[in-house]
Amino acid sequence: MIGEWVALPIWNIAGGQTIGDELYDEILHLTAGRLIERCVAILRLPGASNGADNDLRLTHERGIPVYYNIDEIPHYQPA
């Protein structure tokens, strides 16, 4: 689950016009923060992403575990 999946429909309904506009920043960051509050852990996938880096900052502030490889997740067993 990523914040965009939840935030983009809200942004669109709220009248968002251009990705990165003021409304986008307001809704996306707020929604991502609220989503992170519900997480028990975060899996950070490889690749550059300012949004993901900001999510990690929030995650660390809240003391939520962060994993960088799916094999690091406790009790994970590949199918």
GIHUVEN-V115692 format. One record per run of one state. SS is the DSSP state (alpha for helix, beta for strand, coil for the rest). FROM is the first residue (numbers start at 1). TO is the last residue. If there is no record, write none. Layout:
SS/FROM/TO ; SS/FROM/TO
This chain:
coil/1/2 ; alpha/3/13 ; coil/14/21 ; alpha/22/37 ; coil/38/40 ; beta/41/43 ; coil/44/49 ; alpha/50/61 ; coil/62/64 ; beta/65/67 ; coil/68/69 ; alpha/70/72 ; coil/73/79
